Amino acid sequence: MSAPSATAPTGLPSASIAGPGPTLVALAGIGLVGYGLMFLVRNFTGFIELGLSPELIGGTPDEIRAFSPRLFNYISHLQVALSAFIIAVGISVVALAWQGIRTGQRWALWTAFVAPVVAVGVALPLHYTYGIATMGHLGIIYLDAVILLVGTVLAAKALPR
């Protein structure tokens, strides 16, 4: 049987880390949730992703639907599925930051960092290959990545060795 852990006045274990690190990581997770929600709403209100134009993708939503209703539905389903995964990763990052990183758990820090980095690392190259890496399309993700990186570095420095 283990001894109960001491808690600080905030209710967090005494080994918790304060400061901006965990908060910035959680903010990056909230940013992912927000981006995923924007992506989801955009699918049903404008169809074409944020920061892209009909010229970049080769047609307007109506032209795509007229060309192939099934293709339109397929693209829509992919956008909804992708938004769900972006939102899910964001929720996970927030939970890891708030319940893991703040309590000094190094595994939570690296999980909260690596999961979105892998997602962006896999998704990003084709944006450049296909010529759709506009700042309007990827700028929010770049900003979110910077917030995540800064928060991770600050939290890593504050974690006990």
FIVEXDREN-342268 format. One record per residue (C-alpha): residue in one letter; x, y, z; chain; residue number from 1. Coordinates in pm, 1 decimal. Layout:
! residues N
(node A, (X, Y, Z), A, NUM);
...
//
This chain:
! residues 161
(node M, (0.0, 0.0, 0.0), A, 1);
(node S, (146.7, 335.7, -95.6), A, 2);
(node A, (140.4, 651.1, 108.2), A, 3);
(node P, (-101.1, 922.5, -3.3), A, 4);
(node S, (63.3, 1194.4, -205.9), A, 5);
(node A, (91.3, 1544.6, -67.4), A, 6);
(node T, (-113.0, 1809.7, -239.7), A, 7);
(node A, (-52.1, 2177.1, -281.3), A, 8);
(node P, (-318.4, 2436.0, -187.4), A, 9);
(node T, (-432.2, 2432.4, -551.9), A, 10);
(node G, (-530.3, 2066.6, -519.7), A, 11);
(node L, (-248.0, 1959.8, -750.4), A, 12);
(node P, (17.1, 1716.4, -631.3), A, 13);
(node S, (311.2, 1895.2, -471.2), A, 14);
(node A, (532.8, 1780.0, -760.6), A, 15);
(node S, (323.1, 1983.0, -1004.8), A, 16);
(node I, (487.7, 2235.2, -1231.4), A, 17);
(node A, (356.4, 2583.3, -1253.4), A, 18);
(node G, (434.9, 2849.8, -1503.3), A, 19);
(node P, (351.8, 2899.4, -1865.8), A, 20);
(node G, (470.0, 2563.0, -2006.4), A, 21);
(node P, (167.6, 2343.3, -1936.2), A, 22);
(node T, (-66.7, 2634.3, -2003.2), A, 23);
(node L, (89.2, 2697.7, -2346.1), A, 24);
(node V, (70.8, 2327.5, -2433.3), A, 25);
(node A, (-297.2, 2329.1, -2331.7), A, 26);
(node L, (-348.0, 2645.0, -2539.3), A, 27);
(node A, (-198.1, 2466.5, -2840.6), A, 28);
(node G, (-447.3, 2184.4, -2781.7), A, 29);
(node I, (-732.8, 2434.2, -2764.5), A, 30);
(node G, (-600.7, 2581.1, -3090.0), A, 31);
(node L, (-623.6, 2238.5, -3252.9), A, 32);
(node V, (-981.0, 2196.4, -3130.8), A, 33);
(node G, (-1067.2, 2539.8, -3270.5), A, 34);
(node Y, (-899.9, 2466.4, -3603.2), A, 35);
(node G, (-1079.9, 2132.8, -3628.3), A, 36);
(node L, (-1413.1, 2303.7, -3557.3), A, 37);
(node M, (-1339.7, 2568.4, -3821.8), A, 38);
(node F, (-1252.7, 2291.1, -4064.5), A, 39);
(node L, (-1580.7, 2112.7, -3984.7), A, 40);
(node V, (-1796.3, 2423.4, -4019.4), A, 41);
(node R, (-1617.6, 2523.5, -4340.2), A, 42);
(node N, (-1706.0, 2187.2, -4496.2), A, 43);
(node F, (-2076.9, 2267.4, -4466.9), A, 44);
(node T, (-2065.4, 2642.5, -4530.2), A, 45);
(node G, (-1804.6, 2690.5, -4800.4), A, 46);
(node F, (-1671.3, 2341.1, -4868.4), A, 47);
(node I, (-1327.4, 2461.6, -4975.7), A, 48);
(node E, (-1080.8, 2461.0, -4687.9), A, 49);
(node L, (-972.2, 2780.3, -4518.5), A, 50);
(node G, (-705.9, 2967.8, -4714.4), A, 51);
(node L, (-767.8, 2787.6, -5041.6), A, 52);
(node S, (-948.6, 2912.5, -5349.0), A, 53);
(node P, (-1141.7, 2743.0, -5630.1), A, 54);
(node E, (-847.6, 2826.8, -5856.3), A, 55);
(node L, (-607.5, 2633.1, -5632.7), A, 56);
(node I, (-825.6, 2324.0, -5612.0), A, 57);
(node G, (-955.0, 2329.2, -5969.1), A, 58);
(node G, (-1318.7, 2423.6, -5926.4), A, 59);
(node T, (-1590.5, 2570.5, -5712.8), A, 60);
(node P, (-1795.4, 2349.9, -5482.3), A, 61);
(node D, (-2085.9, 2366.8, -5730.5), A, 62);
(node E, (-1857.3, 2269.4, -6019.6), A, 63);
(node I, (-1722.2, 1972.9, -5824.0), A, 64);
(node R, (-2074.6, 1864.9, -5726.6), A, 65);
(node A, (-2193.9, 1900.9, -6089.7), A, 66);
(node F, (-1894.5, 1703.7, -6219.2), A, 67);
(node S, (-1939.9, 1421.8, -5968.4), A, 68);
(node P, (-2180.3, 1426.9, -5674.8), A, 69);
(node R, (-2008.0, 1116.9, -5537.7), A, 70);
(node L, (-1667.3, 1284.3, -5550.7), A, 71);
(node F, (-1813.4, 1587.8, -5373.3), A, 72);
(node N, (-1958.9, 1362.8, -5101.5), A, 73);
(node Y, (-1631.0, 1172.2, -5072.7), A, 74);
(node I, (-1432.2, 1493.7, -5026.4), A, 75);
(node S, (-1688.0, 1615.4, -4771.9), A, 76);
(node H, (-1665.6, 1290.8, -4576.4), A, 77);
(node L, (-1284.7, 1313.9, -4570.7), A, 78);
(node Q, (-1298.5, 1672.0, -4446.1), A, 79);
(node V, (-1542.5, 1578.6, -4168.8), A, 80);
(node A, (-1331.5, 1277.6, -4069.1), A, 81);
(node L, (-1013.7, 1485.1, -4067.9), A, 82);
(node S, (-1176.5, 1756.1, -3858.8), A, 83);
(node A, (-1279.1, 1488.2, -3607.8), A, 84);
(node F, (-920.1, 1368.6, -3576.9), A, 85);
(node I, (-786.2, 1723.1, -3541.1), A, 86);
(node I, (-1040.2, 1790.9, -3264.5), A, 87);
(node A, (-958.6, 1459.3, -3094.1), A, 88);
(node V, (-583.9, 1528.2, -3096.7), A, 89);
(node G, (-651.9, 1875.1, -2955.2), A, 90);
(node I, (-863.3, 1735.5, -2671.4), A, 91);
(node S, (-590.6, 1482.5, -2595.1), A, 92);
(node V, (-322.5, 1753.0, -2584.9), A, 93);
(node V, (-532.3, 1963.1, -2346.2), A, 94);
(node A, (-594.8, 1665.5, -2116.6), A, 95);
(node L, (-229.5, 1562.2, -2121.6), A, 96);
(node A, (-119.5, 1918.7, -2043.2), A, 97);
(node W, (-367.2, 1976.5, -1764.3), A, 98);
(node Q, (-363.7, 1636.2, -1597.8), A, 99);
(node G, (-21.5, 1502.1, -1690.7), A, 100);
(node I, (230.7, 1777.8, -1757.0), A, 101);
(node R, (113.5, 1994.9, -1466.6), A, 102);
(node T, (159.1, 1696.5, -1235.8), A, 103);
(node G, (517.8, 1651.2, -1350.6), A, 104);
(node Q, (472.0, 1348.3, -1574.4), A, 105);
(node R, (738.5, 1355.0, -1841.7), A, 106);
(node W, (562.5, 1091.4, -2054.9), A, 107);
(node A, (259.6, 1320.6, -2080.8), A, 108);
(node L, (477.4, 1607.4, -2202.7), A, 109);
(node W, (634.3, 1403.1, -2480.2), A, 110);
(node T, (304.8, 1242.5, -2579.6), A, 111);
(node A, (136.2, 1584.8, -2599.7), A, 112);
(node F, (424.0, 1705.1, -2817.6), A, 113);
(node V, (483.6, 1404.5, -3041.7), A, 114);
(node A, (120.5, 1328.1, -3136.9), A, 115);
(node P, (49.0, 1661.0, -3312.4), A, 116);
(node V, (402.9, 1674.5, -3456.1), A, 117);
(node V, (349.1, 1335.2, -3621.0), A, 118);
(node A, (9.5, 1444.5, -3754.5), A, 119);
(node V, (148.0, 1765.2, -3903.4), A, 120);
(node G, (463.8, 1591.0, -4021.8), A, 121);
(node V, (262.6, 1339.5, -4221.7), A, 122);
(node A, (9.4, 1591.9, -4354.8), A, 123);
(node L, (235.7, 1885.0, -4441.8), A, 124);
(node P, (454.9, 1758.9, -4730.1), A, 125);
(node L, (170.3, 1703.3, -4977.2), A, 126);
(node H, (52.8, 2059.6, -4922.7), A, 127);
(node Y, (379.0, 2172.7, -5082.1), A, 128);
(node T, (382.0, 1898.4, -5344.8), A, 129);
(node Y, (31.4, 1992.3, -5460.8), A, 130);
(node G, (85.6, 2368.2, -5440.3), A, 131);
(node I, (-171.5, 2434.6, -5167.7), A, 132);
(node A, (64.0, 2539.8, -4887.1), A, 133);
(node T, (-74.3, 2891.5, -4862.0), A, 134);
(node M, (-23.0, 3091.7, -4545.2), A, 135);
(node G, (-400.0, 3136.5, -4520.8), A, 136);
(node H, (-436.7, 2759.8, -4520.6), A, 137);
(node L, (-144.7, 2658.7, -4297.8), A, 138);
(node G, (-73.2, 2975.0, -4097.6), A, 139);
(node I, (-293.4, 2877.2, -3804.8), A, 140);
(node I, (-124.0, 2537.4, -3781.3), A, 141);
(node Y, (221.5, 2700.2, -3794.5), A, 142);
(node L, (121.6, 2936.8, -3512.1), A, 143);
(node D, (-17.3, 2646.8, -3311.8), A, 144);
(node A, (306.4, 2450.8, -3365.3), A, 145);
(node V, (512.4, 2743.1, -3232.7), A, 146);
(node I, (290.7, 2768.7, -2922.8), A, 147);
(node L, (323.1, 2392.6, -2868.7), A, 148);
(node L, (701.2, 2402.7, -2910.4), A, 149);
(node V, (748.8, 2695.6, -2671.4), A, 150);
(node G, (517.0, 2538.1, -2414.1), A, 151);
(node T, (695.3, 2203.3, -2443.6), A, 152);
(node V, (1040.4, 2361.0, -2395.7), A, 153);
(node L, (924.5, 2564.0, -2095.1), A, 154);
(node A, (750.3, 2265.8, -1938.7), A, 155);
(node A, (1049.2, 2036.6, -2001.3), A, 156);
(node K, (1278.6, 2283.4, -1825.2), A, 157);
(node A, (1041.6, 2299.2, -1527.3), A, 158);
(node L, (998.3, 1922.6, -1489.9), A, 159);
(node P, (1196.9, 1763.9, -1209.4), A, 160);
(node R, (1490.3, 1555.8, -1327.2), A, 161);
//
